Amino acid sequence: MFKCADWEHINNTHIIISDANNIQHYFSYELQPVLWHAIPAFEELHMALEAKHDVPKYVLLREAIEHGLTKVGKYYNKFDDKPVYVHVGTQH
């Protein structure tokens, strides 16, 4: 049987996963281009994860948050080598 602390952990996990899920929707538009959403979306997800990193209620998820920050940073840094994004951003 789940205890109150177990449910709290499940809810906290859901909150962390929801951040990534909400950002993913920026890349799912069917009727308009989405490339110009890329950098702001990665920045938003990075800020959301950073904001939760040192919050005591997320201590059990800290390692997962750190992995998420590393993964987001890896893909965010790839934009440095992509001049196409700059062109798309100026055209929007």
C-alpha positions in Angstrom: 0.0 0.0 0.0 1.3 3.5 -0.9 2.1 5.8 1.9 1.6 9.6 1.8 5.3 10.1 1.1 5.1 7.6 -1.9 2.3 9.6 -3.4 4.2 12.8 -2.9 7.2 11.3 -4.7 5.0 10.2 -7.6 3.5 13.7 -7.8 6.9 15.3 -7.8 8.1 12.9 -10.5 5.0 13.8 -12.6 5.8 17.5 -12.2 9.4 17.0 -13.5 8.2 14.9 -16.4 5.5 17.4 -17.2 8.1 20.1 -17.8 9.7 18.1 -20.6 6.3 17.0 -22.0 5.0 20.6 -22.2 8.2 21.7 -24.0 7.9 18.8 -26.5 4.6 20.3 -27.7 6.5 23.2 -29.2 7.8 20.8 -31.7 4.5 19.2 -32.5 2.6 21.8 -34.5 1.2 20.4 -37.7 0.1 23.7 -39.4 3.1 26.0 -38.9 6.9 25.8 -38.9 8.4 25.1 -35.5 12.2 25.5 -35.8 12.0 29.0 -34.4 10.6 27.5 -31.2 13.7 25.4 -30.6 16.1 27.7 -28.7 13.4 29.3 -26.5 12.0 25.8 -25.7 15.4 24.4 -24.7 16.0 27.5 -22.6 12.6 27.2 -20.9 13.2 23.5 -20.1 16.7 24.2 -18.8 15.3 27.0 -16.5 12.5 24.7 -15.2 15.0 22.0 -14.3 17.4 24.4 -12.8 14.7 25.9 -10.6 13.8 22.5 -9.2 17.4 21.3 -8.8 18.0 22.6 -5.2 14.4 22.4 -4.0 14.3 20.1 -1.0 11.1 18.3 -2.1 12.9 17.2 -5.3 15.9 15.8 -3.5 15.1 12.2 -4.5 14.9 13.3 -8.2 18.1 15.4 -8.1 20.2 12.9 -10.1 17.5 12.7 -12.8 17.3 16.5 -12.9 21.1 16.6 -13.3 20.9 14.1 -16.2 18.1 16.2 -17.8 20.2 19.3 -17.5 23.1 17.6 -19.1 20.9 16.3 -22.0 19.2 19.6 -22.6 22.6 21.3 -22.6 24.0 18.8 -25.1 21.3 19.6 -27.6 21.2 23.3 -26.8 24.9 23.6 -27.5 24.4 22.1 -31.0 22.6 25.3 -32.0 26.0 27.1 -31.8 27.0 25.3 -35.0 23.8 25.8 -36.9 23.6 29.2 -38.8 20.3 28.0 -40.3 18.6 28.7 -36.9 19.7 32.4 -37.0 18.3 32.7 -40.5 15.0 31.2 -39.5 14.8 33.4 -36.4 15.3 36.6 -38.5 12.7 35.5 -41.0 10.0 34.9 -38.4 
